[in-house]
């Protein structure tokens, strides 16, 4: 993660840069979770995505327990 951005490969293997909204360590599941957006939406509501970083440094989809942790964290963040 650099300058509040993250670079990931899309489905076609092309690199894309996204803006990081939130990065947090989830001690319950022992992973770092990143919430990011592509800033494509022109209105005020933007789509957000989440991934986790495993011990080996690879990005992976979050599971149900991690999603619940993230939802709780984002709800607190909104308040």
PEDAUR-V37655 format. One record per pair of residues at least 12 apart in sequence whose C-alpha atoms are under 10 Angstrom apart, sorted by the first residue. I is the first residue (numbers start at 1). GAP is how many residues later the second one is. Records with the same first field share a line. If there is no record, write none. Layout:
I=GAP ; GAP
//
This chain:
1=17 ; 18 ; 19 ; 22 ; 33
2=17 ; 18
3=16 ; 17
4=14 ; 15 ; 16 ; 17 ; 18 ; 19 ; 32
5=12 ; 13 ; 14 ; 15 ; 16 ; 31 ; 32 ; 33
6=12 ; 13 ; 14 ; 28 ; 30 ; 31
7=12 ; 13
8=51
16=22
17=19 ; 20 ; 21
18=17 ; 18 ; 19 ; 20 ; 21 ; 31
19=16 ; 17 ; 18 ; 19 ; 20 ; 29
20=14 ; 15 ; 16 ; 17 ; 18 ; 28 ; 29 ; 30
21=13 ; 14 ; 15 ; 16 ; 27 ; 28 ; 29
22=12 ; 13 ; 14 ; 15 ; 28 ; 51 ; 52 ; 55
23=12 ; 13 ; 27 ; 28 ; 29
24=28 ; 46 ; 49
25=27 ; 28
26=26 ; 40 ; 43 ; 44 ; 47
28=37 ; 38 ; 41
29=36 ; 37 ; 40
30=22 ; 23 ; 24 ; 25 ; 36
31=20 ; 21 ; 22 ; 23 ; 24 ; 31 ; 35
32=19 ; 20 ; 21 ; 22 ; 23 ; 25 ; 27 ; 34
33=17 ; 18 ; 19 ; 20 ; 21 ; 26 ; 27 ; 28 ; 29 ; 33 ; 34 ; 36 ; 37
34=15 ; 16 ; 17 ; 18 ; 19 ; 25 ; 28 ; 36
35=13 ; 14 ; 15 ; 16 ; 17 ; 35 ; 39
36=12 ; 13 ; 14 ; 15
37=12 ; 13
49=12 ; 13
50=12 ; 16 ; 17 ; 20
51=12 ; 15 ; 16
52=14
//
